[in-house]
Amino acid sequence: FYGCDAFEIRNQVAQDPGGWISKKLEIHKQQVMWAVSHEMARTVEDVLSRRTRALLLDAEESIRMAPAVAKMMADYFKYDEQWVEAQVQAYTQLANNYLIKG
């Protein structure tokens, strides 16, 4: 689903076999980094909702992934821990609206 970029992303994933953020949803940290460095993703919501579709596929799993995604993004952009916490909180609040409550 990455079109002409799929080959490059698959190569990056192959070089980092332990980098799975979610095996359940088959989301790898290289996908996150690709979204940030090549697709202008700037928020955890952007990555987990629009780039990977994790929010729509499994909201609970996406909430679990949010801290790791925020940390990776913060490291890349050199943001502080407050940014990480704010992103995780905002994303969790949004994603809670997508949980199926029974």
C-alpha positions in Angstrom: 0.0 0.0 0.0 3.0 2.3 -0.3 3.1 2.2 -4.1 6.5 2.9 -5.5 7.9 3.4 -2.0 7.0 -0.1 -0.9 10.3 -1.6 -1.9 12.3 0.9 0.1 10.1 0.5 3.2 10.3 -3.3 3.0 14.1 -3.1 2.8 14.1 -0.9 6.0 11.8 -3.3 7.8 14.0 -6.2 6.8 17.1 -4.5 8.3 15.3 -4.0 11.6 13.4 -7.3 12.3 12.8 -6.4 16.0 11.2 -3.0 15.3 7.5 -4.0 15.3 5.3 -1.6 17.2 2.3 -3.8 16.6 2.6 -7.3 15.2 -1.1 -7.6 15.5 -1.6 -4.7 13.0 1.7 -5.3 11.2 3.0 -1.8 12.0 6.7 -1.3 12.1 8.7 1.6 13.5 10.1 2.1 10.0 6.6 2.9 8.7 6.3 5.6 11.4 9.6 7.0 10.5 8.7 7.0 6.8 5.5 8.9 7.6 7.5 11.5 9.6 10.4 11.9 7.2 8.7 11.5 3.8 5.0 12.3 4.3 5.0 15.2 6.7 3.3 13.4 9.5 3.6 15.7 12.6 1.3 14.3 15.2 0.6 10.9 16.8 -2.9 11.2 15.4 -1.6 11.8 12.0 0.5 8.6 12.1 -2.0 6.3 13.8 -5.1 7.5 12.1 -4.2 8.7 8.6 -0.9 7.0 7.8 -1.3 3.5 9.3 -5.1 3.4 9.8 -4.5 1.8 13.2 -7.2 3.9 14.8 -9.8 2.5 12.5 -8.5 -1.0 12.5 -8.1 -1.5 16.3 -8.5 1.6 18.5 -7.4 -0.2 21.6 -4.2 -1.4 20.0 -3.6 2.0 18.6 -3.8 3.5 22.2 -1.3 1.0 23.3 1.1 2.0 20.5 0.7 5.8 21.0 3.5 6.3 23.6 6.0 4.5 21.4 5.0 6.5 18.4 5.2 9.8 20.3 8.6 8.9 21.6 9.9 8.1 18.2 8.5 11.3 16.8 9.9 13.4 19.7 13.4 11.9 19.2 13.2 12.7 15.4 12.0 16.3 15.9 13.9 16.8 19.2 10.7 17.5 21.1 10.6 17.3 24.9 8.8 14.9 27.2 5.9 17.4 27.6 5.2 17.1 23.9 5.2 13.3 24.2 2.7 13.4 27.1 0.5 15.9 25.4 0.4 13.9 22.2 -0.4 10.6 24.0 -3.1 12.3 26.1 -4.7 14.0 23.0 -4.6 10.8 21.0 -5.9 8.6 23.8 -8.8 11.0 24.3 -9.6 10.8 20.6 -9.2 7.1 20.3 -11.4 6.4 23.3 -14.3 7.6 21.1 -13.6 4.7 18.7 -13.6 1.9 21.3 -16.4 -0.5 21.1 -18.1 -0.6 24.4 -20.2 -3.5 25.2 
